[in-house]
Amino acid sequence: MKHGWKMESQRKAYSKALVELGNQRSDIVVLDADLSSSTQTIKFAEAFPERFFNCGIAEANMMDTAAGLAASGKTVFVSTFAVFGTGRCYDQIRQSIAYPKLNVKIVVSHAGITVGGDGASHQITEDVALMRVLPNMTVIVPADSPETYRTIFEIVKNKNPTYVRMGRADVPSITEGLESFEIGKATVMKEGDDVTLIGTGIMVSRCLSAAEELKKQGIGARVINMSTVKPLDEKTIVKAARETGAMVTAEEHNILEGLGSAVAMVLGENANVPLKRVGIPDIFGESGDSEELMEKYGLTAENIVNAAHEVLARKK
């Protein structure tokens, strides 16, 4: 299933948006934990050195510093690798950012198993779960580089704590040409009446590939980009469930308490249709080539196709 999609970096899109916002607004400040070359916040640091703070390898301290800056009226962007930006400083995020509902945007990179060779210690697949259960926290997993760029401009319009998850690898640009991004609103990427495929992050492109294969088999698959995991677009989920009668979710995250679990809760209360969750099972990752790991853990278009057939069989 080859496509003509461009492969682009979400981190570079984030960096571009940050610099543009820095030029527009003097209240924007950026903090990083000694990883600015990797997260690409280095571009903001070069443009606005007086508004950039390298907090060193002290993520918990960085979150508290961000809280202090936000309490003084700044719009604060905090970046590091996802594994450090959630698990290492969860208490600080909970107590100092989410609880007082401060204007801190936690934008992390290197999430999921596509970190590849860095291995299980760096392949966080439970970060969405950690952030999703925090009151006041918005959680966004952009599908690609263009959507990442639009996301950054959208999240500064409010003062809510926000978590934005990016990967390390370049991803297919599938939302290029779409003009807007709205927090809490899913995007129907492809219409279909037989089964619904809901993806987030890198898995949206794989849902589109799966839909293409299903079409060859005479099956119409609706594809939804659920880039906002919280607040979830329940209206779009319920509508799709009632119209197609079967659903598959796909995420580069543990299927426990990620997108799949969130959708399952909505279906449990609103629409009794078969659901199959495609994602990381309840295990840690391992070191390896990112694409080979995606294959090993079933994060493929082929596996989404198989999941679609499974729910279609249950639907009958």
N, C-alpha and C positions, 0 to 999 in steps of 0.2 A: 504494500500500500504506500507507494511513493507519491509525494506531493511537491508542489513548487514553493512551499512555505520557506520564507527566510528564517535562518536560525540567528537569534539575537539575544543579547545579554540583558536580563532584568536589572542587574546591578548598575549597568551603564545608563539605563533609562532612569533609574532612581537618582543617580548622580546628576544627570542632565536636569531633571526636574528640580532637584535641590538648589542647584546653582541659579536657575531661573527664578525660583521663589526667593532666594537670597537677594537677588537684584530688585525684586518687587517689594520685599517686606523686611524691615530692619529688626523685627521681633524674632526672626528665625535664628535659632542656634542649633548646633549639631555636636553631639558627643559620640566618641568611639572608644573602643577598648583595645587600642593598639593594633587594629586590623583595618585601618582606613584604606590601604592599598587593595585589600581584598573586597571590602564592602563598597569601595569606590567613593566613600565620603571624602577621600583625599582631594577631589576636585573642588569641593566646597571649602576645604581647608586652605587650598591655594588661593581661592578667590576672596575668602573672608577669614583670614587668620585670626582676627580679633573675636570672631563668633564661633570658632571651632575649639573644642576641648578634647585632647587625647587623655583619657582617664587611666590609661595603662591597663594592665591585666588585673582589673579590680571592678568586675561587673556590678557587684552589689553596691559598691560605693558610687559607681556611675549612675545607677538608677536613683539613688537618693539625691545625688547632685542634680539630676534631671528634674526631680520633684521640686527641689528648691528653686531652680530656675523657672519652672512652670508656675510655681506659687507667686513668683515675683512678676509675672505677666508675660513671660517668654513663651513662644511656641517651640517646643523642644523635640528634635529628632535624635533618637538614640539608636546606634547600630553596632552590631557585632555578629558573630555566627549564631544561628538559631539555638544551638545546644547550650551556648553560654548565656544568651539573652533571655532565656526562659528558666531552665532548670537551676542554673547556678545562682539566680537572684530572684527566685519566685517570691520569697517573703517580702523583699523590698518592693517588688511590683504590686503585690497585694496590699501591703500596709501603706506604702508611701505614694502610690500612683492611682490604683484602681479605687481603693476605699475613699480617698478624698476627691476622686474624679478630676484629676489634674490633666492639663493639656500636654501630654507626653505621647509622642508617636514612636513606638518601638518597631523599627524596620530592620528585619534581620535577613541574612543571606545564608547559603550553605545548609539549607534545611533538607530533610529527607535522606533517602539512600543514594541519591545522585551525587552526593559528596564523594562517593566512590572509594578510592584508596585510603581515605582517612580512617575508615573502619567504624565499628559499632559505637565507639566512644564519642564520635563526632556526628553520627547519623541519627539525629533526633527525629523520631517518628511519633512523638507524643506531645509536641509543643502546641498544636491546635487544641488538643484536649485541655491542656493546662490553662491556656488563655481563654478558652470558650466558657469555662465554668466560673470565671471571675465576673462578678457584677460590675456594670459600667464599662466593660471592655468590649470594643468592636474588634472583630477578627476578619481579616481579608487575605485571601490567597489568590493573587492575580494569575491569570492564565498565561500571560506572555509579557514581552517587553512593552508594547504599546499600552496595554492595560495597566501595567505597573506605573508608567508615566502619568496616565490619567488619574490613577488612584492617589498618587502623592498630591496632586493639585486639588483633589476632592476632599481629602481628610483634613486639610488645613482650614476648611470652611467652618469646622466646628471645634469645640474645645474638649472633645471626649478623648479619653485614653484609647489608643488604637494599636493593634498588633498587625503588622503586614509581613507576610512570609514569602521569601524569594529563594530560589535554588542557586546552585553554583554554576551549573552547566547552561549553555545557550539553549533556548527553547524555541519551538516553531512559533512564528508570529501569525496568529490566527484571528486576532481582533483588529488588525490594521484596517482603517477605513471606518470603523465604528466611532461615532463622534463623542459619545458621552459615557460616563461611568457614574452610577448612582449607588451609594452605600445602601445595602439591604435589598437591592433589586437584581434578580437573576436575568441573564440574557439567553433567549432562545436562539441558538446558533443554527439549528436545522429543524424543520417541521417533520412530524411523523405521527402516525396514528396507532401503531402496533405495540411499541415499547418505548420507554423513556430512559435515556442515558444521561445521568447527572454527573458532571465532572468538576474538579477544582484543580487549579494549578496546571502542571504539565500534563495531567491526565485528560484535560479537555480536548487536546489535539488527538489523543488516542481514542477518545469517544467519537470524534468526527471520522477518524479512520475506520473505526468499527461500524459506524453507521453506513459508510460507503460499501463495506463488505456485505452488511445485512441487506442493503438495497439490491445488490446483485442476486441475493437469495429471495427476493420478493418481499422483504420485511421492511416496513417503514419505521425508522427509529427517530424519535425526537431527541435532539441533543441540547442540553441546558448547561450553560456555564454558571456555576454557583460560586462566583468569586468571593462573595460575602458569606462567610460561614456563620457569622453572628453580627447583626440580627439576620436570621434566616428568612428568605422569601417564601413563607409558607403558602401564600396564595398561589404562586406559580407551581409549587410542588403538588398541591392538592388538585389544581386544575389539570395538570399533566397526568396525575394518577387516575383521575376519573375519566379522562379522555382516552388514555392508552391502556390502562388496566394492568400494567406491569412496569417494574422499575429496576434499574441498575445504577449504583453509585460507584464512582471511581476516584481514588485519591492516593497520593504518595505519602501515606500516613497510616498509622495503626488504625485498623477498622474499629477498635474500641474507642468510643468517644470522639471520633472525628466527624467528617461529613456524613458518612454512612449511618452512624448512630443518630446524628441530628435529624436526618431525613426519616429514619425508622420511627423516631418519636412522633414526628408530624403525621406519618401514615397511621401509626397506632391509634391516634386520637381522631383522625379525620377521614381516612380512606383505607379500607381493608384490601390492599392489593399485594401481590407477591413482590418481594424485594430481594436482591442479591447485592452484597457489598464486595466490591473489588478493592483491595488495598493490602497493606502489610498485615499479616496475621499477628497474633500476640507473641512476637519474638523480636529479638534484637537483630540488627543487620550484621554485615561482615565486610571485610575489606575486599575490594574487587573493582573491576571496570564498571562504570555507572550503568551502561546499557546492559551488560551481562547480569548485573544485580536486578535491574528492572525485569528482565526475562525470568530470572530465578524466582522472584517473588510474585510473578504473575501480573505485573503492571504493564500489560500489553493490550493492543487492540484485539488480538486473537482471544485473549482471556475475557475481554468485555463481550465479544461476540458469543462466546460459550455461555457466559452468564446470562446474556439476553435470551438465548435458546432455553436455558433452565427456567427462567421466570415465565417465558411464553408457555412452556409445558405446564407449569403450575397454574397459569392463568386459565388454561382450558379445563 
